[in-house]
Amino acid sequence: MGRVAFLLAFVLCSVAVSHAQVNTSIVPPEGRTVWTPGIPGGVPVRTATCSSLSASSFGNGSQDASAAIQAAVSACPDGQVVSLSAGTFLVNRYVMISKGITVRGAGPGVTRLVKTNGAKVNSYIAEDTQPIFVIGPNRWPKIDESTSVNLTADGAKDSFTVTVASAAGIAPGQFVLIDEDNYNTASWMPLPNRNGSPTGVQIWASDRAVFMRHNPPDPVDDGFPESLTWFSRAGRPITEIKEVASVSGNTIRFTTPLHISYRVAKAAQLTRATGDNAHLRNAGVENMTVSGGGNGNIRFEHAAYCWVKNVENTSWLGEGVAINGSFRVELRDSFIHDAAWPSPGGGGYAISLAGGSSGILIENNIVNKANKMMVARSSGAGSVVGYNYTDNAYINYNLDWVEVGINGSHQVGGHHILFEGNQAFNYDSDNTHGNAIAMTVFRNHLTGRRRDFPGMGNARAGGLMFGSWWHSFIGNVLGEAGKMTGWIYEDPGDGTYGNPWGSAPAVWKLGYDPTHWEQMVDPKVRATTLRDGNYDYLTGEVRWDRAPQALPPSLYLTSKPAFFGNNPWPWVDPVGNQKLGVLPARLRFEAGGNAGGGDTGSAPQAPTNLRVVK
């Protein structure tokens, strides 16, 4: 397609059309899906207020307001708003939002919900290990494994239907989990050469899932069998949440297509959430600051069509925002920063998807100064991470180490997430607790370095660890103009730059295992990774694995999102004369973050006497 034709197509695409007309054909079949994340029509704008609470009634933070907020929430009719005034609310007990209402403040930094018996800066211990908000039917909802039913035919990728042995109890409007067994159907797989020679060490893997289990056992291994149920049904990490549209006989139709196939040979099953564990719909938290959560600040537990919007989220232990077993949740327009304990091991993650969460939209947020920007643990199918500014991930005892940036990994099973239009110091897919597959990384700026931390340990712009198969990097800009001295284009992992991996910062580092630097490249990572239309500032070239083709404006949007205002979109254009435009989330950060916050200052100093953990 010529330049004029491409520009004409871009203009035509700016007219609002259905999601089905978004052209995703540039993505290879293994990673391609239909991305229609979040709430159809966007977050609802609610105007009816059921209750208004004033911070001054509780001493502006000197008296615990948890019970009063909970009472207002419990009494509020569906579709209405509990309004919190400007000022500080002390909330030392979590608030359970278990109906379809909105809890709305006067703005981030204006309305502040503070937990003082939870997270403490530079401590991994909380007096009360509870969050500030839980959005869901109850605090600890679970899938009902007594309802599990076998598929009688393979559930085909892109199909809206599955056929099960019995549809008894399944009804339209329910949310169900579909999964397959990749553990009991796995086997020992040989590993690449170590120290330049064949190794007898093996790893437990199926055709899709790689578990962190070695033969002979390795100190980095997860605990088995207990780790099989950390974030999925036992041994079933390839999974997704679906909404039932209709039931005809034993054929179940969903509202969204299957993002991957589910196979009878892998004992594919469908399982329901029942009774008090059935999913909550249409609840949200807006326009406030939350801080001090001892088990994250905000948790979605079996939530559907729910949201967090325009919230400053800071100083938590665990995950700033946790999205568990949920469907089409939105996290948007928010500022998540300064984890209380930014250390590996789960104490300082900014955003977490888990338990099969699917169709999630994480859009137009700032994420700054946490250990991991995000993790996706046995989850993520059909989700989109779009137009976020993510920077300054760090380890509090090793400030030089460059952590994983945007990603859909950190536990076996993540698949089919789209990362579009973000700025991050890298994209990588870690293998700490197993692999993630079939991700698409489209029109991002991956700088290769962090804004406020000069250390460059394991610096890379595009990375994939062992087992990260079928990833597509399309239309990205890598590195930074004038800042590529000392970089190499790609470390091949064959001893060219080290034994076998070198220490130089690399635009690309694919197929490596950071727990075994002596291990050479994973050949399946190399064979299944697509790199098309990516520009890098080291070579000044746009490179294609396939023949060059026009890059669509988006893989999930049909027109410029409103938050771009008058700024050009797409803002990343690797084939144009101007490679980079303006990312609104970064502009907000540089102007001081959301209304209630900004950069909290210089890089923190590393505490002493700490040991390395996962």
C-alpha distance (Angstrom), angle and dihedral (degrees) to the residues before:
residue distance angle dihedral
M1 . . .
G2 3.80 . .
R3 3.78 124.2 .
V4 3.83 93.5 -104.2
A5 3.79 92.6 48.6
F6 3.79 90.7 48.0
L7 3.80 92.1 51.4
L8 3.80 90.2 48.5
A9 3.80 89.7 51.4
F10 3.80 89.0 49.9
V11 3.81 91.7 53.6
L12 3.78 92.0 47.8
C13 3.81 89.9 49.8
S14 3.80 89.7 57.3
V15 3.81 88.8 73.2
A16 3.79 110.6 94.0
V17 3.80 110.6 -106.1
S18 3.78 134.8 157.1
H19 3.80 121.1 -69.5
A20 3.79 89.0 -115.2
Q21 3.79 89.0 70.5
V22 3.80 95.1 58.7
N23 3.79 105.7 113.8
T24 3.81 110.8 -128.3
S25 3.80 96.7 160.5
I26 3.80 91.4 113.7
V27 3.82 87.9 72.3
P28 3.83 114.9 83.1
P29 3.82 114.8 -110.3
E30 3.81 94.3 -105.6
G31 3.80 92.6 60.9
R32 3.80 100.4 28.0
T33 3.79 120.4 107.3
V34 3.79 140.1 138.9
W35 3.79 109.9 -84.0
T36 3.83 109.9 -157.8
P37 3.81 100.3 148.0
G38 3.76 132.1 170.9
I39 3.78 131.5 14.6
P40 3.82 116.4 -19.3
G41 3.79 106.4 -115.2
G42 3.80 92.0 11.9
V43 3.80 133.5 -93.3
P44 3.82 109.1 -24.1
V45 3.81 117.6 -111.8
R46 3.79 105.9 -132.9
T47 3.80 121.6 -166.1
A48 3.81 105.4 172.1
T49 3.80 110.9 96.6
C50 3.80 117.0 -156.7
S51 3.81 96.7 -178.8
S52 3.82 140.2 4.6
L53 3.79 122.5 -156.1
S54 3.78 124.6 -166.3
A55 3.79 122.5 -147.0
S56 3.80 89.4 -143.4
S57 3.82 89.4 65.3
F58 3.80 87.5 66.2
G59 3.79 98.2 42.7
N60 3.80 92.4 -94.2
G61 3.79 91.7 -79.0
S62 3.79 101.0 -23.1
Q63 3.84 95.1 98.4
D64 3.79 126.6 48.7
A65 3.81 110.2 -103.5
S66 3.82 96.6 -177.8
A67 3.80 96.5 104.9
A68 3.80 93.5 47.0
I69 3.80 93.1 49.2
Q70 3.80 90.4 46.5
A71 3.80 91.4 50.6
A72 3.80 91.5 50.4
V73 3.80 91.2 48.6
S74 3.81 92.9 47.8
A75 3.82 92.2 50.1
C76 3.81 96.8 44.8
P77 3.82 116.4 106.9
D78 3.79 118.5 -124.5
G79 3.77 114.3 -83.9
Q80 3.80 95.9 26.2
V81 3.80 136.4 105.2
V82 3.79 135.0 -111.8
S83 3.80 102.2 -152.6
L84 3.81 121.4 -152.2
S85 3.79 118.4 -162.3
A86 3.76 129.2 -132.2
G87 3.78 112.7 -76.5
T88 3.80 137.6 59.3
F89 3.81 125.7 -50.7
L90 3.81 118.8 -165.7
V91 3.84 107.9 -141.2
N92 3.80 110.3 178.7
R93 3.82 91.8 158.7
Y94 3.78 121.0 55.9
V95 3.81 121.2 -106.7
M96 3.81 114.6 -127.8
I97 3.81 113.4 -147.1
S98 3.80 103.6 -166.4
K99 3.80 100.9 155.4
G100 3.79 134.2 61.1
I101 3.80 99.5 -89.6
T102 3.80 138.1 118.6
V103 3.80 125.3 -119.0
R104 3.79 105.2 -157.4
G105 3.78 132.8 -177.5
A106 3.78 131.1 -165.8
G107 3.81 92.4 -101.2
P108 3.80 141.2 -56.4
G109 3.79 109.6 -64.2
V110 3.80 88.9 15.9
T111 3.80 99.1 67.8
R112 3.80 110.2 36.0
L113 3.80 126.3 -172.3
V114 3.79 107.9 -165.5
K115 3.80 129.3 -173.9
T116 3.81 112.1 -160.8
N117 3.83 99.0 -179.9
G118 3.79 94.2 56.0
A119 3.81 132.1 61.3
K120 3.78 120.5 12.4
V121 3.79 121.4 -163.6
N122 3.83 112.0 -99.8
S123 3.81 93.5 7.8
Y124 3.80 130.2 105.9
I125 3.81 91.7 -159.8
A126 3.81 126.0 86.2
E127 3.80 125.2 -171.8
D128 3.82 89.7 -143.5
T129 3.80 114.4 29.1
Q130 3.79 96.5 -156.1
P131 3.81 133.3 109.1
I132 3.81 128.3 -123.4
F133 3.82 97.9 -116.5
V134 3.79 131.1 22.9
I135 3.81 114.3 -169.8
G136 3.78 110.3 -164.3
P137 3.80 145.1 69.2
N138 3.82 93.4 -68.2
R139 3.78 141.0 -16.8
W140 3.81 97.0 -87.6
P141 3.82 110.7 20.2
K142 3.79 117.5 179.5
I143 3.76 137.0 -164.7
D144 3.83 112.3 -107.8
E145 3.80 104.4 -117.4
S146 3.80 91.4 -173.7
T147 3.82 86.8 72.8
S148 3.82 95.8 57.1
V149 3.79 112.6 132.3
N150 3.80 129.2 -176.4
L151 3.77 124.0 -115.1
T152 3.80 109.5 -121.7
A153 3.81 94.1 -156.1
D154 3.77 132.5 23.9
G155 3.78 114.0 -80.5
A156 3.80 99.9 -128.3
K157 3.79 121.7 -137.3
D158 3.83 110.4 -102.2
S159 3.82 91.6 18.8
F160 3.81 119.8 126.1
T161 3.80 93.6 -152.0
V162 3.78 142.8 62.6
T163 3.79 130.5 -176.0
V164 3.79 118.2 -136.8
A165 3.81 135.3 -170.4
S166 3.80 90.7 -111.1
A167 3.80 131.6 4.6
A168 3.81 93.4 -164.1
G169 3.80 110.2 143.5
I170 3.81 94.6 11.1
A171 3.81 114.0 121.3
P172 3.81 139.1 168.0
G173 3.79 113.5 -82.6
Q174 3.80 94.9 31.8
F175 3.78 122.4 122.4
V176 3.78 116.6 -133.4
L177 3.78 137.5 -178.2
I178 3.79 119.8 -127.9
D179 3.80 119.0 -166.9
E180 3.78 145.5 147.2
D181 3.80 135.0 -139.9
N182 3.79 111.5 -103.1
Y183 3.80 97.1 160.0
N184 3.79 105.2 57.6
T185 3.79 89.1 39.2
A186 3.82 93.0 51.3
S187 3.80 129.6 94.8
W188 3.78 140.4 -166.4
M189 3.81 112.0 -68.4
P190 3.82 123.5 -162.7
L191 3.79 118.0 -115.9
P192 3.82 127.7 -134.4
N193 3.80 120.8 -91.5
R194 3.78 117.3 -67.2
N195 3.79 121.6 -149.3
G196 3.78 87.9 -0.8
S197 3.82 95.6 -59.0
P198 3.81 136.0 88.8
T199 3.79 114.3 -86.7
G200 3.76 130.0 -149.5
V201 3.81 91.6 -145.4
Q202 3.82 114.6 115.8
I203 3.79 136.2 -169.1
W204 3.84 129.8 -146.2
A205 3.81 109.3 -111.9
S206 3.79 145.9 148.2
D207 3.79 126.1 -155.1
R208 3.86 88.5 -80.9
A209 3.80 109.6 16.9
V210 3.79 129.5 62.1
F211 3.80 114.7 -168.1
M212 3.77 122.5 -156.6
R213 3.80 92.4 -113.4
H214 3.80 121.5 117.0
N215 3.79 135.3 -168.6
P216 2.97 109.5 -113.0
P217 3.83 92.9 30.2
D218 3.79 117.7 -99.3
P219 3.83 128.1 -150.0
V220 3.83 89.0 -120.8
D221 3.81 92.9 58.4
D222 3.78 121.1 119.0
G223 3.79 119.0 -121.3
F224 3.79 113.0 -91.1
P225 2.95 133.9 -119.7
E226 3.82 93.0 6.3
S227 3.81 94.7 59.5
L228 3.82 90.2 59.0
T229 3.82 89.7 76.1
W230 3.80 99.7 39.7
F231 3.81 94.4 105.1
S232 3.81 106.8 -4.8
R233 3.76 142.5 30.4
A234 3.79 109.7 -67.8
G235 3.80 109.7 -61.8
R236 3.82 92.2 -15.3
P237 3.81 105.9 108.5
I238 3.83 96.2 144.1
T239 3.78 97.6 84.2
E240 3.80 148.5 122.5
I241 3.81 140.7 -166.2
K242 3.81 116.2 -115.4
E243 3.81 134.0 -171.7
V244 3.80 115.4 -134.2
A245 3.82 112.8 -124.9
S246 3.79 98.9 176.8
V247 3.78 144.5 -16.3
S248 3.81 124.1 -139.5
G249 3.77 114.0 176.1
N250 3.79 104.0 -52.6
T251 3.81 94.1 -25.0
I252 3.79 115.1 105.5
R253 3.81 119.8 -159.7
F254 3.82 119.4 -158.4
T255 3.79 131.4 -155.6
T256 3.82 91.4 -124.7
P257 3.81 130.5 36.2
L258 3.77 124.9 -103.2
H259 3.80 107.8 -92.9
I260 3.81 93.2 -153.1
S261 3.80 133.5 12.9
Y262 3.80 120.1 -91.6
R263 3.77 111.9 -151.1
V264 3.78 134.2 -149.1
A265 3.81 88.4 -145.0
K266 3.81 86.7 61.8
A267 3.83 92.5 49.0
A268 3.80 93.4 -108.3
Q269 3.80 113.6 -161.3
L270 3.79 142.7 -179.8
T271 3.82 119.0 -138.4
R272 3.81 130.2 -174.4
A273 3.78 135.6 -142.5
T274 3.79 106.3 -132.6
G275 3.80 141.7 -171.6
D276 3.79 115.2 -14.3
N277 3.82 89.5 0.5
A278 3.81 95.0 62.0
H279 3.79 113.3 121.6
L280 3.80 122.8 -85.3
R281 3.81 116.7 -130.3
N282 3.79 135.1 -151.9
A283 3.81 105.8 6.0
G284 3.79 126.8 137.4
V285 3.80 147.9 174.2
E286 3.81 118.6 -143.6
N287 3.79 145.9 174.5
M288 3.80 106.1 8.3
T289 3.79 147.0 92.8
V290 3.81 120.3 -109.0
S291 3.80 123.6 -170.7
G292 3.78 142.1 164.0
G293 3.81 102.1 37.9
G294 3.80 112.9 165.8
N295 3.82 93.8 -155.4
G296 3.76 99.9 27.3
N297 3.78 122.5 -58.4
I298 3.82 100.3 -104.7
R299 3.78 126.1 21.4
F300 3.81 128.6 -171.5
E301 3.82 108.2 -157.1
H302 3.83 114.9 -178.8
A303 3.80 91.1 -21.0
A304 3.80 127.0 157.5
Y305 3.80 128.6 -169.3
C306 3.82 89.0 -0.6
W307 3.79 129.0 135.3
V308 3.77 155.0 -166.6
K309 3.81 113.4 -147.6
N310 3.82 132.8 178.5
V311 3.78 95.1 -7.3
E312 3.79 128.4 148.0
N313 3.80 106.5 -142.9
T314 3.79 117.4 -171.4
S315 3.82 146.7 153.1
W316 3.81 101.5 23.0
L317 3.79 135.6 149.7
G318 3.79 115.5 -134.0
E319 3.81 114.8 5.6
G320 3.79 121.8 -6.6
V321 3.80 89.8 -145.9
A322 3.81 118.9 11.7
I323 3.82 120.0 -166.8
N324 3.81 109.6 -169.5
G325 3.80 128.6 177.4
S326 3.80 89.6 -17.1
F327 3.80 139.5 141.8
R328 3.83 131.6 -144.2
V329 3.81 95.6 -13.5
E330 3.83 118.9 163.2
L331 3.79 126.8 -142.1
R332 3.79 106.1 -177.6
D333 3.79 148.7 155.5
S334 3.80 92.1 7.9
F335 3.81 139.7 130.6
I336 3.82 115.9 -132.1
H337 3.78 112.7 -178.5
D338 3.80 149.3 147.2
A339 3.78 108.5 25.9
A340 3.79 111.1 -149.2
W341 3.82 93.5 -129.5
P342 3.83 110.2 25.8
S343 3.78 96.4 -173.5
P344 3.81 133.0 120.3
G345 3.77 113.1 -97.0
G346 3.79 102.1 72.1
G347 3.79 101.6 -73.2
G348 3.78 99.1 108.8
Y349 3.80 113.1 32.4
A350 3.80 117.1 138.3
I351 3.84 101.1 -154.2
S352 3.79 129.0 11.5
L353 3.80 132.4 -171.4
A354 3.80 115.2 -168.7
G355 3.78 145.7 153.3
G356 3.79 98.5 41.2
S357 3.82 95.4 -51.9
S358 3.79 107.2 176.0
G359 3.79 140.3 -177.0
I360 3.81 91.8 23.5
L361 3.83 119.5 162.8
I362 3.82 117.2 -151.0
E363 3.80 103.6 179.1
N364 3.82 141.4 163.4
N365 3.80 96.5 -3.3
I366 3.80 133.9 140.7
V367 3.80 114.4 -133.5
N368 3.80 115.4 -175.4
K369 3.80 138.6 163.7
A370 3.76 107.9 5.2
N371 3.77 130.9 123.3
K372 3.80 93.4 -110.4
M373 3.78 123.1 15.1
M374 3.78 91.1 -146.6
V375 3.78 142.5 -21.2
A376 3.81 131.2 -156.9
R377 3.77 113.1 -157.8
S378 3.81 116.2 -171.0
S379 3.79 88.6 -31.0
G380 3.78 148.4 73.7
A381 3.81 105.7 98.1
G382 3.80 111.3 162.0
S383 3.81 92.9 0.3
V384 3.81 126.9 137.9
V385 3.80 129.6 -147.2
G386 3.79 100.6 -165.8
Y387 3.80 137.5 176.8
N388 3.80 98.1 -16.5
Y389 3.80 126.7 148.2
T390 3.81 107.4 -135.9
D391 3.78 121.9 177.3
N392 3.80 148.4 144.8
A393 3.78 102.6 37.6
Y394 3.78 107.7 171.7
I395 3.78 147.1 164.1
N396 3.79 112.2 -121.1
Y397 3.81 93.2 -139.0
N398 3.82 96.8 40.9
L399 3.79 111.6 36.8
D400 3.81 92.0 171.8
W401 3.81 94.9 65.0
V402 3.80 116.8 97.0
E403 3.80 107.2 -138.5
V404 3.80 126.9 -152.8
G405 3.81 112.2 -75.3
I406 3.79 124.2 -162.1
N407 3.79 109.0 -2.9
G408 3.78 147.0 141.2
S409 3.77 97.2 -135.8
H410 3.81 147.1 82.6
Q411 3.80 97.8 111.4
V412 3.77 130.9 43.3
G413 3.80 115.2 -89.4
G414 3.82 110.5 42.7
H415 3.81 113.2 138.9
H416 3.82 145.2 163.2
I417 3.80 102.8 15.8
L418 3.80 118.8 151.5
F419 3.81 117.5 -141.1
E420 3.80 107.2 -165.1
G421 3.78 134.5 169.9
N422 3.80 97.9 -8.4
Q423 3.78 129.5 140.2
A424 3.79 113.2 -139.9
F425 3.78 138.1 148.6
N426 3.82 88.2 -113.7
Y427 3.75 147.9 -21.4
D428 3.78 113.6 -127.5
S429 3.78 136.8 157.0
D430 3.78 111.3 -141.7
N431 3.80 127.7 -151.2
T432 3.81 98.0 -156.5
H433 3.82 92.4 124.8
G434 3.79 99.5 9.6
N435 3.78 138.6 -57.7
A436 3.81 139.2 -54.7
I437 3.80 124.2 -150.2
A438 3.82 145.8 -163.9
M439 3.81 100.1 22.5
T440 3.81 124.5 159.1
V441 3.82 121.3 -144.9
F442 3.82 108.5 -167.9
R443 3.83 132.8 175.7
N444 3.81 97.0 -17.5
H445 3.79 129.3 145.3
L446 3.80 106.5 -129.1
T447 3.79 105.0 -173.7
G448 3.82 100.7 -174.8
R449 3.81 93.5 -137.0
R450 3.78 138.6 66.2
R451 3.76 123.0 -114.2
D452 3.82 100.4 -126.9
F453 3.81 104.9 19.3
P454 3.81 116.4 74.1
G455 3.82 95.2 -166.9
M456 3.81 114.8 112.9
G457 3.81 104.4 -170.0
N458 3.83 106.9 152.7
A459 3.80 90.9 -5.8
R460 3.81 113.8 -178.4
A461 3.78 137.0 147.5
G462 3.81 97.5 -149.6
G463 3.78 118.1 24.9
L464 3.79 138.1 166.4
M465 3.78 125.0 -176.6
F466 3.79 127.7 -149.3
G467 3.82 112.5 -55.6
S468 3.81 96.5 19.6
W469 3.79 96.2 133.0
W470 3.84 132.8 176.7
H471 3.81 97.3 15.6
S472 3.81 119.2 159.8
F473 3.82 122.5 -154.7
I474 3.80 106.9 -170.3
G475 3.79 130.2 170.2
N476 3.81 98.6 -8.7
V477 3.80 130.8 148.0
L478 3.80 113.3 -137.3
G479 3.78 129.7 -161.3
E480 3.79 128.8 -1.8
A481 3.78 131.3 -79.1
G482 3.80 112.3 -99.3
K483 3.82 94.1 3.9
M484 3.81 104.0 87.7
T485 3.81 101.1 94.9
G486 3.80 109.2 135.7
W487 3.81 94.3 16.9
I488 3.80 126.0 126.1
Y489 3.79 124.1 -150.9
E490 3.80 97.5 -127.3
D491 3.77 137.5 -7.1
P492 3.82 104.7 -140.9
G493 3.80 93.4 -161.0
D494 3.78 92.7 -129.2
G495 3.78 100.8 109.8
T496 3.80 96.2 -88.4
Y497 3.82 91.5 122.4
G498 3.79 101.3 19.3
N499 3.77 144.4 -26.5
P500 2.97 89.2 -34.0
W501 3.84 100.7 -45.7
G502 3.78 122.0 41.5
S503 3.80 129.1 -142.7
A504 3.81 99.6 -126.1
P505 3.82 116.3 114.3
A506 3.80 107.9 -101.1
V507 3.77 133.5 -158.3
W508 3.82 86.4 -144.2
K509 3.80 130.4 26.0
L510 3.80 110.2 169.9
G511 3.80 130.3 175.8
Y512 3.79 100.4 9.1
D513 3.81 130.3 141.0
P514 3.83 113.0 -146.0
T515 3.81 91.6 -163.4
H516 3.82 89.1 58.2
W517 3.78 111.3 32.7
E518 3.80 87.9 170.3
Q519 3.83 88.8 67.3
M520 3.77 117.5 95.6
V521 3.79 126.4 -132.2
D522 3.82 122.0 -55.8
P523 3.82 101.1 -115.8
K524 3.81 93.0 -154.2
V525 3.79 90.9 58.1
R526 3.79 89.5 54.4
A527 3.80 93.7 44.0
T528 3.82 95.8 49.7
T529 3.82 101.3 38.6
L530 3.80 116.5 102.3
R531 3.82 120.1 -157.3
D532 3.79 113.2 -175.7
G533 3.79 131.7 163.2
N534 3.80 96.6 -5.9
Y535 3.80 119.7 152.0
D536 3.80 120.8 -155.5
Y537 3.78 128.4 -167.7
L538 3.80 93.0 -140.0
T539 3.82 97.5 66.0
G540 3.81 97.7 16.8
E541 3.80 89.7 -133.8
V542 3.80 138.4 122.7
R543 3.79 108.3 -134.8
W544 3.81 130.0 -161.0
D545 3.80 131.8 -168.1
R546 3.82 88.2 -164.6
A547 3.77 130.8 32.0
P548 3.83 111.9 -62.5
Q549 3.80 114.7 -93.6
A550 3.79 138.8 170.8
L551 3.78 115.3 -76.7
P552 3.81 113.1 -132.8
P553 3.82 115.6 -128.8
S554 3.80 92.1 -116.9
L555 3.78 142.3 -6.9
Y556 3.81 94.4 -142.3
L557 3.83 109.0 18.7
T558 3.79 126.2 74.5
S559 3.82 95.7 -162.4
K560 3.79 142.3 10.2
P561 3.82 110.0 -63.5
A562 3.79 115.0 -115.6
F563 3.80 93.7 -119.3
F564 3.81 89.9 69.0
G565 3.80 90.0 67.8
N566 3.80 110.1 179.6
N567 3.81 93.3 -17.3
P568 3.81 116.3 112.6
W569 3.79 119.6 -99.0
P570 2.98 134.9 -124.1
W571 3.78 86.7 42.0
V572 3.84 94.0 -168.5
D573 3.81 113.4 65.3
P574 3.82 112.5 165.0
V575 3.82 93.6 176.2
G576 3.81 96.5 46.9
N577 3.78 130.6 85.0
Q578 3.81 90.6 -110.3
K579 3.78 106.2 51.6
L580 3.80 98.5 -172.9
G581 3.78 135.1 33.3
V582 3.79 130.4 172.3
L583 3.81 126.1 -47.0
P584 3.83 107.8 -157.2
A585 3.81 93.7 -149.0
R586 3.79 90.9 56.9
L587 3.81 90.7 48.0
R588 3.80 88.8 54.6
F589 3.78 91.0 49.9
E590 3.78 93.2 50.1
A591 3.81 89.5 48.6
G592 3.80 90.6 54.5
G593 3.78 104.9 -75.9
N594 3.79 120.1 -94.6
A595 3.79 119.7 -12.5
G596 3.77 88.5 -80.5
G597 3.77 104.5 44.9
G598 3.74 153.3 11.3
D599 3.74 140.3 176.1
T600 3.77 107.3 -22.8
G601 3.76 95.5 -144.0
S602 3.77 139.3 -92.8
A603 3.76 124.7 -5.2
P604 3.81 112.6 -73.7
Q605 3.77 121.9 -111.1
A606 3.77 119.1 -111.9
P607 3.82 115.6 -105.6
T608 3.80 115.8 -126.7
N609 3.80 132.4 -121.2
L610 3.82 95.3 36.6
R611 3.77 126.7 141.0
V612 3.78 128.8 -145.0
V613 3.80 116.0 -101.3
K614 3.80 131.9 170.3
